[in-house]
Amino acid sequence: MGLTSIGDSPQQAQDIYNKVIKVLDQETRSDNHDFSAFSGYSFPVAWDEHN
């Protein structure tokens, strides 16, 4: 995953970046197992049979 943060100043871009990282860290903690929002969604699976 990559992240590019753009702001009106370097400090604003850094602040936005830090907020996004904090939210991603909170959402991906190992004790966060609430997947109810995805219960009706089938994730696509693609197999590369040429390897």
C-alpha distances in whole Angstrom, upper triangle without the diagonal:
4,7,10,13,17,20,24,24,21,22,21,18,17,19,17,13,15,16,13,12,15,14,11,13,16,15,13,16,18,21,20,21,22,21,24,22,20,24,25,22,22,18,18,19,19,21,21,25,25,24
4,7,10,13,17,20,20,18,19,18,15,15,16,14,11,14,15,12,11,15,15,12,14,17,16,16,19,21,24,22,23,24,23,26,24,23,27,28,25,24,21,21,22,22,24,24,27,27,26
4,6,10,13,17,17,15,16,15,11,11,13,11,8,11,12,9,9,13,13,11,14,16,16,16,19,22,24,22,24,24,24,26,24,24,27,28,25,26,23,23,24,25,27,27,31,31,30
4,7,10,14,14,12,14,12,9,10,12,10,8,11,13,10,11,15,15,14,17,19,19,19,22,25,27,25,27,28,27,29,27,26,30,31,28,29,26,26,27,27,30,30,33,33,32
4,7,10,11,9,11,9,5,7,9,6,6,9,10,9,11,14,14,14,17,19,19,20,22,26,28,26,28,28,28,30,27,27,31,32,29,30,28,28,30,30,33,33,37,37,36
4,7,8,8,10,8,5,8,10,8,9,12,13,12,14,17,17,18,20,22,22,23,26,29,31,29,31,31,30,32,29,30,34,34,32,33,30,31,33,33,35,36,39,39,39
4,5,7,8,5,4,8,9,8,10,12,13,13,16,17,18,19,21,23,24,25,27,31,32,30,33,32,32,34,31,32,36,36,34,36,33,34,36,36,39,39,43,43,42
4,7,8,6,7,11,11,11,13,15,16,17,19,21,21,23,25,26,27,29,31,35,36,34,36,36,36,37,34,35,39,40,37,39,37,37,39,40,42,43,46,46,46
4,5,5,6,9,10,11,12,14,16,17,18,20,21,23,24,26,27,29,31,34,36,34,37,36,37,38,36,37,41,41,39,41,38,39,40,41,43,43,47,47,46
4,6,5,6,9,10,10,12,14,15,16,18,20,21,22,24,26,27,29,32,34,32,35,35,36,38,35,36,40,41,39,40,37,38,39,39,41,41,45,45,44
4,5,5,6,9,10,10,12,14,15,16,19,20,21,23,24,26,27,31,32,31,34,34,35,37,34,35,39,40,38,40,37,38,40,40,43,43,46,46,45
4,5,5,6,9,10,11,12,14,15,17,18,20,21,23,24,26,30,31,29,32,32,32,34,32,33,37,38,36,37,35,36,38,39,41,42,45,45,44
4,5,5,6,9,10,11,12,14,16,17,18,20,21,23,24,28,30,28,31,30,31,33,30,31,35,36,34,35,32,33,35,36,38,38,42,42,41
4,5,5,6,9,10,10,12,14,15,16,18,20,21,22,26,28,26,29,30,30,32,30,31,35,36,34,35,33,34,35,36,38,38,42,42,41
4,5,5,6,9,10,11,13,14,15,17,19,20,21,25,26,25,28,28,29,31,29,30,34,35,33,35,32,34,36,37,39,40,43,44,42
4,5,5,6,9,10,11,12,14,16,17,18,20,24,25,23,26,26,26,28,26,27,31,32,30,32,29,31,32,34,36,37,41,41,40
4,5,5,6,9,10,11,12,14,15,16,18,22,24,22,25,25,25,28,25,26,30,31,29,30,28,29,30,31,34,34,38,38,37
4,5,5,6,9,10,10,12,14,15,17,20,22,20,23,24,25,27,25,27,30,32,30,31,29,31,32,33,35,36,40,40,39
4,5,5,6,9,10,11,12,14,16,19,20,19,22,22,23,25,23,24,28,29,28,30,27,29,31,33,35,36,40,41,39
4,5,5,6,9,10,11,12,14,18,19,17,20,20,20,22,20,21,25,27,25,26,24,26,27,29,31,32,36,37,36
4,5,5,6,9,10,10,12,16,17,16,19,20,20,23,21,22,26,27,26,27,24,26,27,29,31,32,35,36,34
4,6,5,6,9,10,11,15,16,14,18,18,20,22,21,22,25,27,26,28,25,28,29,31,33,34,38,39,37
4,5,5,6,9,10,14,14,12,15,15,16,19,17,19,22,24,23,24,23,25,27,29,31,33,36,38,36
4,5,5,6,9,12,14,12,14,15,15,18,17,17,21,23,21,22,20,22,23,25,28,29,33,34,33
4,6,5,6,10,11,10,14,15,16,19,18,19,22,25,23,24,22,24,25,27,29,31,34,35,33
4,6,6,9,10,8,12,13,14,17,16,18,21,23,22,24,22,25,26,29,31,32,36,37,36
4,6,9,9,7,9,10,11,14,13,14,17,20,19,20,19,21,23,25,28,30,33,35,33
4,6,8,7,9,11,11,15,15,15,17,20,19,20,18,20,21,24,25,27,31,32,31
4,5,6,9,11,13,16,17,17,19,23,22,23,21,24,24,27,28,30,33,35,33
4,6,7,11,13,16,17,17,19,22,21,22,20,23,23,26,27,29,32,34,32
4,6,9,12,15,16,17,18,22,22,23,22,25,25,28,30,32,35,37,35
4,6,9,11,13,14,15,19,19,20,19,22,23,26,28,31,34,36,34
4,6,9,11,11,12,16,16,17,17,20,21,24,26,29,32,34,33
4,6,8,9,10,13,14,16,16,20,21,25,27,30,33,35,35
4,5,6,7,10,10,12,13,16,18,22,24,27,30,33,32
4,5,5,8,10,13,14,18,20,23,26,29,32,35,34
4,6,8,8,12,13,16,19,22,25,28,31,34,34
4,6,5,8,9,13,15,19,22,25,28,30,30
4,6,8,10,14,16,20,23,26,28,31,32
4,7,10,13,16,19,22,26,28,31,32
4,6,9,12,16,19,22,25,28,28
4,6,9,12,16,19,21,24,25
4,6,10,13,16,19,22,22
4,7,10,13,16,19,19
4,7,10,12,15,16
4,7,9,12,13
4,6,9,10
4,6,6
4,6
4
